[in-house]
Amino acid sequence: MLTQHNHEIYILARGVMKGITGRQVCLARKQFHALFSAGIKSNAFWWLLATLSAARILSDSGLNAQTPLELPPASTEASSLPTLQAKVQEVPLVLSVTDHKGKYVDKLTTSDLTILDNDQEQRAVTFFEHETNLPLNVAIIIDVSSSVAFRFSTEQSTIKSFIRTIARSTDSVNIFAFNDRVRLISRVSDNWKTVSRSIKKLKPKGNTALYDAIVEGAHFLQRNATPSRRIIIVITDGEENDSAYTLDRSIADALRAESVVYAVNVSASLEFDPDAKQGEWLLKRLTDATGGSYFRSGPDGDVKVAFAKIRRDLRSQYFLAYKPSNIGGSAFHRVQVIARRKLQVRCRSGYYVR
């Protein structure tokens, strides 16, 4: 498993190769790990590796006959931070509240909740609704890299059924697929045959650009200004090895888009594979930071139970908004919502003020 330092060098090496060729270049994580473990660490070596690897363009790892959605250009870290417009000064939150047994709790009121913004209690609640009917704006992001090939056929039929159960006429549901590239493959609009064919055509191949997929999904949802709950559902083994972006950037962009991330881990080797363990860790980071949930598929790769839990969660959420009393000060504001009787509350971890 790569350390954080090694991973940063890995990203740097891939960035150098992309600069030479103008395209993503193959540098598999296992190759990188083997080379790094062998003690080859100099910057000069990476420049040489970039030059030699430039010929290995990934022309054969795309999805069949799909037109790619271009990722936005990388920006500086400061400009990538999620922002709350100072002129708005209102923070919207989607909440999921459960008891110690994991059962959803409804009929709470604002008096049952304490909102902390940078540890300061907030009282100016401008909107509150339980079991909210606020429309869903959903990006379902399907991993079609070679690492998920073993169980992919099991997932396909379940994904199609799940989409039919969550899509209401007021909701916007869009399906993405990714390996080393991210593609919008279908927009759901009562066109079930088209959606079914699009999912059936997917064939696993190529590397895994998970962070890029989260960033693209977040940007896509953010472009729709209609009031809604923005939801990203990613079905993957989490074995990231080919993104231009980082984990922190993907979390930041999801927060900026006010998106909640749900992850369904379809890895078959969590108990004995270090790469799979790393994938589980990063998926939990994504979901914890954005107020979503992490699930694992069944022993045979079945994702029905995970999808049923996501569907229930989406229909049991609270929605509230408040005006912060302490909008000045630090750039990042931590947000925490505490409920009475030690109930568990999930919501996004904070926002940045410009």
DRENDO-1510 file (C-alpha; in Angstrom, 1 decimal, always signed):
<recs>
REC; n; res; u; v; w
REC; 1; MET; +0.0; +0.0; +0.0 .
REC; 2; LEU; +1.3; +3.4; -0.9 .
REC; 3; THR; +2.1; +5.9; +1.9 .
REC; 4; GLN; +0.8; +9.5; +1.5 .
REC; 5; HIS; +4.3; +10.6; +0.6 .
REC; 6; ASN; +4.7; +7.9; -2.1 .
REC; 7; HIS; +1.2; +8.7; -3.4 .
REC; 8; GLU; +2.2; +12.4; -3.8 .
REC; 9; ILE; +5.3; +11.4; -5.9 .
REC; 10; TYR; +3.1; +9.0; -7.9 .
REC; 11; ILE; +0.7; +11.8; -8.7 .
REC; 12; LEU; +3.6; +14.1; -9.6 .
REC; 13; ALA; +5.1; +11.4; -11.9 .
REC; 14; ARG; +1.8; +10.9; -13.7 .
REC; 15; GLY; +1.4; +14.7; -14.1 .
REC; 16; VAL; +4.9; +15.0; -15.7 .
REC; 17; MET; +4.0; +12.3; -18.2 .
REC; 18; LYS; +0.7; +14.0; -19.0 .
REC; 19; GLY; +2.6; +17.2; -19.6 .
REC; 20; ILE; +4.9; +15.6; -22.1 .
REC; 21; THR; +2.2; +13.8; -24.0 .
REC; 22; GLY; -0.9; +16.0; -23.5 .
REC; 23; ARG; -2.8; +12.8; -22.5 .
REC; 24; GLN; -3.1; +10.4; -19.6 .
REC; 25; VAL; -0.2; +8.0; -19.6 .
REC; 26; CYS; -0.1; +4.5; -18.2 .
REC; 27; LEU; +1.6; +4.2; -14.8 .
REC; 28; ALA; -0.1; +1.4; -12.9 .
REC; 29; ARG; +0.0; +1.7; -9.1 .
REC; 30; LYS; +1.4; -1.8; -8.7 .
REC; 31; GLN; +4.3; -0.9; -11.1 .
REC; 32; PHE; +4.9; +2.3; -9.1 .
REC; 33; HIS; +4.9; +0.5; -5.8 .
REC; 34; ALA; +7.4; -2.1; -7.0 .
REC; 35; LEU; +9.8; +0.5; -8.3 .
REC; 36; PHE; +9.5; +2.6; -5.2 .
REC; 37; SER; +10.0; -0.4; -2.9 .
REC; 38; ALA; +13.2; -1.2; -4.9 .
REC; 39; GLY; +14.6; +2.2; -3.7 .
REC; 40; ILE; +14.3; +4.2; -7.0 .
REC; 41; LYS; +13.3; +7.6; -5.6 .
REC; 42; SER; +15.2; +10.3; -7.3 .
REC; 43; ASN; +13.5; +13.1; -9.2 .
REC; 44; ALA; +15.8; +12.4; -12.1 .
REC; 45; PHE; +14.5; +8.9; -12.3 .
REC; 46; TRP; +10.9; +10.1; -12.5 .
REC; 47; TRP; +11.8; +12.5; -15.4 .
REC; 48; LEU; +13.4; +9.6; -17.2 .
REC; 49; LEU; +10.5; +7.3; -16.4 .
REC; 50; ALA; +8.1; +10.0; -17.7 .
REC; 51; THR; +10.0; +10.3; -21.0 .
REC; 52; LEU; +10.1; +6.5; -21.5 .
REC; 53; SER; +6.5; +6.0; -20.5 .
REC; 54; ALA; +5.2; +8.7; -22.9 .
REC; 55; ALA; +4.8; +6.2; -25.6 .
REC; 56; ARG; +2.4; +4.1; -23.6 .
REC; 57; ILE; -0.7; +6.1; -24.3 .
REC; 58; LEU; -3.9; +4.6; -23.0 .
REC; 59; SER; -5.7; +4.5; -26.3 .
REC; 60; ASP; -7.3; +1.2; -25.6 .
REC; 61; SER; -8.8; +1.8; -22.2 .
REC; 62; GLY; -11.8; +4.0; -23.0 .
REC; 63; LEU; -15.5; +2.9; -22.9 .
REC; 64; ASN; -17.0; +1.7; -26.1 .
REC; 65; ALA; -18.4; +4.4; -28.3 .
REC; 66; GLN; -19.0; +6.9; -25.6 .
REC; 67; THR; -18.3; +10.6; -25.9 .
REC; 68; PRO; -16.2; +11.8; -22.9 .
REC; 69; LEU; -17.1; +14.7; -20.7 .
REC; 70; GLU; -14.0; +16.8; -20.3 .
REC; 71; LEU; -12.9; +17.4; -16.7 .
REC; 72; PRO; -12.5; +21.0; -15.7 .
REC; 73; PRO; -8.9; +22.3; -15.8 .
REC; 74; ALA; -7.0; +21.9; -12.5 .
REC; 75; SER; -6.8; +25.1; -10.5 .
REC; 76; THR; -4.9; +26.3; -7.5 .
REC; 77; GLU; -5.7; +24.8; -4.1 .
REC; 78; ALA; -7.1; +28.1; -2.9 .
REC; 79; SER; -9.6; +28.3; -5.8 .
REC; 80; SER; -10.7; +24.7; -5.3 .
REC; 81; LEU; -12.0; +25.3; -1.8 .
REC; 82; PRO; -15.7; +25.0; -1.3 .
REC; 83; THR; -17.2; +28.5; -0.8 .
REC; 84; LEU; -20.2; +30.1; +0.8 .
REC; 85; GLN; -21.0; +33.4; -0.9 .
REC; 86; ALA; -20.8; +36.2; +1.7 .
REC; 87; LYS; -23.8; +37.9; +0.2 .
REC; 88; VAL; -25.9; +34.8; +0.8 .
REC; 89; GLN; -24.8; +34.0; +4.4 .
REC; 90; GLU; -27.0; +31.0; +4.6 .
REC; 91; VAL; -25.9; +27.4; +5.1 .
REC; 92; PRO; -28.1; +24.5; +3.8 .
REC; 93; LEU; -27.8; +21.1; +5.5 .
REC; 94; VAL; -29.2; +17.7; +4.7 .
REC; 95; LEU; -29.4; +15.6; +7.9 .
REC; 96; SER; -29.9; +11.9; +8.5 .
REC; 97; VAL; -30.8; +11.1; +12.1 .
REC; 98; THR; -30.7; +7.5; +13.6 .
REC; 99; ASP; -30.9; +6.0; +17.1 .
REC; 100; HIS; -28.3; +3.6; +18.6 .
REC; 101; LYS; -29.8; +0.7; +16.6 .
REC; 102; GLY; -29.6; +2.5; +13.3 .
REC; 103; LYS; -33.3; +3.1; +13.1 .
REC; 104; TYR; -34.3; +6.4; +11.4 .
REC; 105; VAL; -35.8; +9.0; +13.8 .
REC; 106; ASP; -38.6; +11.3; +12.4 .
REC; 107; LYS; -40.7; +14.1; +13.8 .
REC; 108; LEU; -37.8; +16.0; +15.4 .
REC; 109; THR; -38.1; +19.8; +15.6 .
REC; 110; THR; -35.5; +22.5; +15.7 .
REC; 111; SER; -35.6; +22.5; +19.5 .
REC; 112; ASP; -34.3; +18.9; +19.4 .
REC; 113; LEU; -31.2; +20.0; +17.5 .
REC; 114; THR; -28.1; +22.1; +18.4 .
REC; 115; ILE; -26.2; +23.6; +15.4 .
REC; 116; LEU; -22.6; +24.4; +16.0 .
REC; 117; ASP; -20.6; +26.5; +13.6 .
REC; 118; ASN; -16.9; +26.6; +14.6 .
REC; 119; ASP; -18.2; +25.5; +18.0 .
REC; 120; GLN; -20.6; +28.5; +18.3 .
REC; 121; GLU; -24.3; +27.7; +18.7 .
REC; 122; GLN; -26.5; +28.9; +15.9 .
REC; 123; ARG; -30.1; +29.9; +16.4 .
REC; 124; ALA; -31.1; +31.7; +13.2 .
REC; 125; VAL; -32.7; +28.7; +11.4 .
REC; 126; THR; -34.4; +29.9; +8.3 .
REC; 127; PHE; -35.9; +26.6; +7.0 .
REC; 128; PHE; -36.6; +23.2; +8.5 .
REC; 129; GLU; -38.4; +20.2; +7.1 .
REC; 130; HIS; -38.4; +16.5; +8.1 .
REC; 131; GLU; -38.8; +13.7; +5.6 .
REC; 132; THR; -38.2; +16.4; +3.1 .
REC; 133; ASN; -39.7; +16.2; -0.4 .
REC; 134; LEU; -37.0; +18.5; -1.8 .
REC; 135; PRO; -36.2; +17.0; -5.2 .
REC; 136; LEU; -33.2; +14.8; -5.7 .
REC; 137; ASN; -30.4; +15.7; -8.1 .
REC; 138; VAL; -28.4; +12.4; -8.3 .
REC; 139; ALA; -25.2; +11.4; -10.0 .
REC; 140; ILE; -24.8; +7.6; -10.0 .
REC; 141; ILE; -21.1; +6.9; -10.7 .
REC; 142; ILE; -20.3; +3.3; -11.8 .
REC; 143; ASP; -16.7; +2.0; -11.7 .
REC; 144; VAL; -16.0; +0.1; -14.9 .
REC; 145; SER; -12.2; -0.4; -14.5 .
REC; 146; SER; -10.7; -3.8; -14.9 .
REC; 147; SER; -10.4; -4.3; -11.1 .
REC; 148; VAL; -14.2; -4.7; -10.8 .
REC; 149; ALA; -14.6; -7.1; -13.7 .
REC; 150; PHE; -15.1; -10.2; -11.5 .
REC; 151; ARG; -18.4; -9.1; -10.1 .
REC; 152; PHE; -19.6; -6.6; -12.6 .
REC; 153; SER; -22.3; -8.6; -14.2 .
REC; 154; THR; -24.0; -9.1; -10.8 .
REC; 155; GLU; -24.1; -5.4; -10.3 .
REC; 156; GLN; -25.6; -4.4; -13.6 .
REC; 157; SER; -29.1; -5.7; -13.2 .
REC; 158; THR; -29.3; -4.4; -9.6 .
REC; 159; ILE; -28.2; -1.0; -10.6 .
REC; 160; LYS; -31.0; -0.8; -13.2 .
REC; 161; SER; -33.6; -1.8; -10.7 .
REC; 162; PHE; -32.3; +0.7; -8.1 .
REC; 163; ILE; -32.5; +3.6; -10.6 .
REC; 164; ARG; -36.2; +2.8; -11.3 .
REC; 165; THR; -37.0; +2.8; -7.6 .
REC; 166; ILE; -35.4; +6.2; -6.7 .
REC; 167; ALA; -36.3; +8.3; -9.7 .
REC; 168; ARG; -39.4; +10.3; -9.3 .
REC; 169; SER; -40.8; +12.7; -11.9 .
REC; 170; THR; -39.4; +15.7; -9.9 .
REC; 171; ASP; -35.9; +14.2; -9.5 .
REC; 172; SER; -32.9; +14.5; -11.8 .
REC; 173; VAL; -30.9; +11.2; -12.1 .
REC; 174; ASN; -27.8; +10.9; -14.2 .
REC; 175; ILE; -25.6; +7.9; -14.8 .
REC; 176; PHE; -21.8; +8.2; -15.1 .
REC; 177; ALA; -19.2; +5.5; -15.8 .
REC; 178; PHE; -15.5; +5.7; -15.2 .
REC; 179; ASN; -12.3; +3.9; -15.6 .
REC; 180; ASP; -9.3; +6.2; -16.4 .
REC; 181; ARG; -11.9; +8.6; -17.9 .
REC; 182; VAL; -15.3; +9.8; -16.8 .
REC; 183; ARG; -18.4; +9.7; -19.0 .
REC; 184; LEU; -22.0; +10.6; -18.8 .
REC; 185; ILE; -23.7; +7.6; -20.3 .
REC; 186; SER; -27.4; +8.4; -19.7 .
REC; 187; ARG; -29.9; +10.9; -18.3 .
REC; 188; VAL; -32.9; +9.2; -16.7 .
REC; 189; SER; -36.2; +10.7; -18.0 .
REC; 190; ASP; -38.7; +7.8; -18.2 .
REC; 191; ASN; -36.4; +6.3; -20.9 .
REC; 192; TRP; -35.9; +2.9; -19.2 .
REC; 193; LYS; -35.0; +0.9; -22.3 .
REC; 194; THR; -32.3; +3.4; -23.2 .
REC; 195; VAL; -31.0; +3.4; -19.6 .
REC; 196; SER; -30.9; -0.3; -19.5 .
REC; 197; ARG; -29.1; -0.6; -22.8 .
REC; 198; SER; -26.5; +2.0; -21.7 .
REC; 199; ILE; -25.7; +0.0; -18.5 .
REC; 200; LYS; -25.7; -3.3; -20.3 .
REC; 201; LYS; -23.1; -2.1; -22.8 .
REC; 202; LEU; -20.6; -1.2; -20.1 .
REC; 203; LYS; -17.5; -3.5; -20.2 .
REC; 204; PRO; -14.9; -3.2; -17.4 .
REC; 205; LYS; -11.4; -2.3; -18.6 .
REC; 206; GLY; -8.6; +0.2; -17.8 .
REC; 207; ASN; -7.4; +1.9; -14.6 .
REC; 208; THR; -9.4; +3.6; -11.8 .
REC; 209; ALA; -9.7; +7.4; -11.7 .
REC; 210; LEU; -12.0; +7.6; -8.7 .
REC; 211; TYR; -11.2; +11.1; -7.5 .
REC; 212; ASP; -11.7; +12.5; -11.0 .
REC; 213; ALA; -15.1; +10.8; -11.1 .
REC; 214; ILE; -16.2; +12.4; -7.8 .
REC; 215; VAL; -15.0; +15.8; -9.0 .
REC; 216; GLU; -16.8; +15.5; -12.3 .
REC; 217; GLY; -20.0; +14.3; -10.6 .
REC; 218; ALA; -19.9; +17.2; -8.1 .
REC; 219; HIS; -19.3; +19.8; -10.9 .
REC; 220; PHE; -22.2; +18.3; -12.9 .
REC; 221; LEU; -24.6; +18.5; -10.0 .
REC; 222; GLN; -23.5; +22.1; -9.2 .
REC; 223; ARG; -24.4; +23.3; -12.7 .
REC; 224; ASN; -28.1; +22.7; -11.9 .
REC; 225; ALA; -29.2; +25.6; -9.8 .
REC; 226; THR; -32.7; +24.2; -9.1 .
REC; 227; PRO; -33.2; +23.8; -5.3 .
REC; 228; SER; -32.5; +20.1; -4.6 .
REC; 229; ARG; -30.6; +17.6; -2.6 .
REC; 230; ARG; -27.4; +16.8; -4.5 .
REC; 231; ILE; -26.5; +13.2; -4.1 .
REC; 232; ILE; -23.5; +11.2; -5.4 .
REC; 233; ILE; -23.8; +7.4; -5.3 .
REC; 234; VAL; -20.5; +5.7; -6.3 .
REC; 235; ILE; -20.3; +2.0; -6.9 .
REC; 236; THR; -16.6; +1.0; -6.9 .
REC; 237; ASP; -13.9; -1.1; -5.2 .
REC; 238; GLY; -12.1; +2.2; -4.2 .
REC; 239; GLU; -8.8; +1.1; -5.7 .
REC; 240; GLU; -7.8; +4.5; -7.0 .
REC; 241; ASN; -4.8; +4.5; -9.3 .
REC; 242; ASP; -5.2; +7.0; -12.2 .
REC; 243; SER; -6.7; +10.4; -11.1 .
REC; 244; ALA; -5.4; +13.8; -11.9 .
REC; 245; TYR; -7.0; +15.1; -8.7 .
REC; 246; THR; -6.4; +14.1; -5.1 .
REC; 247; LEU; -8.7; +12.8; -2.3 .
REC; 248; ASP; -8.7; +16.2; -0.6 .
REC; 249; ARG; -9.6; +18.0; -3.8 .
REC; 250; SER; -12.5; +15.5; -4.5 .
REC; 251; ILE; -13.8; +16.1; -0.9 .
REC; 252; ALA; -13.5; +19.9; -1.3 .
REC; 253; ASP; -15.4; +19.9; -4.6 .
REC; 254; ALA; -18.1; +17.7; -3.3 .
REC; 255; LEU; -18.5; +20.1; -0.3 .
REC; 256; ARG; -18.5; +23.1; -2.6 .
REC; 257; ALA; -21.4; +21.5; -4.6 .
REC; 258; GLU; -23.2; +20.7; -1.3 .
REC; 259; SER; -23.2; +17.1; -2.4 .
REC; 260; VAL; -23.7; +14.1; -0.1 .
REC; 261; VAL; -21.6; +11.1; -1.2 .
REC; 262; TYR; -22.8; +7.5; -0.7 .
REC; 263; ALA; -20.3; +4.7; -1.5 .
REC; 264; VAL; -21.0; +1.0; -2.2 .
REC; 265; ASN; -17.8; -1.0; -2.0 .
REC; 266; VAL; -17.9; -4.0; -4.4 .
REC; 267; SER; -14.4; -5.3; -3.6 .
REC; 268; ALA; -14.1; -9.1; -3.2 .
REC; 269; SER; -10.7; -8.9; -1.3 .
REC; 270; LEU; -11.1; -6.5; +1.6 .
REC; 271; GLU; -9.8; -9.1; +4.2 .
REC; 272; PHE; -6.5; -9.8; +2.6 .
REC; 273; ASP; -5.6; -7.1; +0.0 .
REC; 274; PRO; -3.8; -3.9; +1.2 .
REC; 275; ASP; -5.0; -2.1; -1.9 .
REC; 276; ALA; -8.6; -3.0; -1.1 .
REC; 277; LYS; -8.1; -1.9; +2.5 .
REC; 278; GLN; -6.8; +1.5; +1.3 .
REC; 279; GLY; -9.8; +1.7; -1.0 .
REC; 280; GLU; -12.2; +1.2; +1.9 .
REC; 281; TRP; -10.4; +3.9; +3.9 .
REC; 282; LEU; -10.7; +6.5; +1.2 .
REC; 283; LEU; -14.3; +5.7; +0.6 .
REC; 284; LYS; -15.1; +6.2; +4.3 .
REC; 285; ARG; -13.2; +9.5; +4.2 .
REC; 286; LEU; -15.4; +10.7; +1.3 .
REC; 287; THR; -18.7; +9.7; +2.9 .
REC; 288; ASP; -17.8; +10.9; +6.4 .
REC; 289; ALA; -16.7; +14.4; +5.2 .
REC; 290; THR; -19.9; +14.9; +3.1 .
REC; 291; GLY; -22.5; +13.4; +5.4 .
REC; 292; GLY; -23.2; +10.3; +3.4 .
REC; 293; SER; -22.8; +6.6; +4.2 .
REC; 294; TYR; -20.5; +3.7; +3.4 .
REC; 295; PHE; -21.8; +0.3; +2.5 .
REC; 296; ARG; -20.3; -3.0; +1.4 .
REC; 297; SER; -21.7; -5.4; -1.1 .
REC; 298; GLY; -22.7; -8.9; -0.1 .
REC; 299; PRO; -20.3; -11.9; -0.2 .
REC; 300; ASP; -21.4; -12.8; -3.7 .
REC; 301; GLY; -21.2; -9.2; -4.9 .
REC; 302; ASP; -24.9; -8.5; -4.4 .
REC; 303; VAL; -25.6; -4.8; -3.9 .
REC; 304; LYS; -29.4; -5.0; -3.3 .
REC; 305; VAL; -29.1; -4.5; +0.5 .
REC; 306; ALA; -26.8; -1.5; +0.1 .
REC; 307; PHE; -29.2; +0.1; -2.4 .
REC; 308; ALA; -32.2; -0.5; -0.2 .
REC; 309; LYS; -30.5; +1.3; +2.7 .
REC; 310; ILE; -29.5; +4.3; +0.5 .
REC; 311; ARG; -33.1; +4.5; -0.8 .
REC; 312; ARG; -34.5; +4.5; +2.7 .
REC; 313; ASP; -31.9; +7.1; +3.8 .
REC; 314; LEU; -32.9; +9.5; +0.9 .
REC; 315; ARG; -36.6; +9.2; +1.9 .
REC; 316; SER; -35.9; +9.9; +5.6 .
REC; 317; GLN; -33.8; +13.0; +5.5 .
REC; 318; TYR; -34.2; +16.4; +7.2 .
REC; 319; PHE; -33.4; +19.6; +5.4 .
REC; 320; LEU; -32.5; +22.8; +7.3 .
REC; 321; ALA; -30.8; +26.1; +6.6 .
REC; 322; TYR; -29.4; +28.7; +8.9 .
REC; 323; LYS; -27.7; +32.1; +8.8 .
REC; 324; PRO; -24.3; +32.0; +10.6 .
REC; 325; SER; -23.8; +34.5; +13.3 .
REC; 326; ASN; -20.0; +34.3; +12.9 .
REC; 327; ILE; -19.4; +34.5; +9.1 .
REC; 328; GLY; -16.1; +36.4; +9.6 .
REC; 329; GLY; -12.9; +34.9; +10.9 .
REC; 330; SER; -11.5; +31.6; +9.7 .
REC; 331; ALA; -11.9; +30.5; +6.0 .
REC; 332; PHE; -13.1; +27.0; +7.0 .
REC; 333; HIS; -16.1; +26.7; +9.2 .
REC; 334; ARG; -16.7; +23.3; +10.9 .
REC; 335; VAL; -20.3; +22.3; +11.2 .
REC; 336; GLN; -21.8; +19.9; +13.7 .
REC; 337; VAL; -25.4; +19.1; +14.5 .
REC; 338; ILE; -26.2; +17.5; +17.8 .
REC; 339; ALA; -29.5; +15.8; +18.6 .
REC; 340; ARG; -31.1; +15.1; +22.0 .
REC; 341; ARG; -31.0; +11.6; +23.5 .
REC; 342; LYS; -27.6; +10.9; +22.0 .
REC; 343; LEU; -29.1; +10.4; +18.5 .
REC; 344; GLN; -26.7; +10.1; +15.7 .
REC; 345; VAL; -26.7; +12.9; +13.1 .
REC; 346; ARG; -24.9; +12.8; +9.8 .
REC; 347; CYS; -24.3; +16.0; +7.8 .
REC; 348; ARG; -21.5; +17.6; +5.8 .
REC; 349; SER; -18.5; +18.5; +7.8 .
REC; 350; GLY; -18.3; +22.2; +7.0 .
REC; 351; TYR; -17.9; +25.0; +4.4 .
REC; 352; TYR; -15.4; +27.6; +3.4 .
REC; 353; VAL; -16.1; +31.3; +3.4 .
REC; 354; ARG; -14.6; +33.5; +0.6 .
</recs>
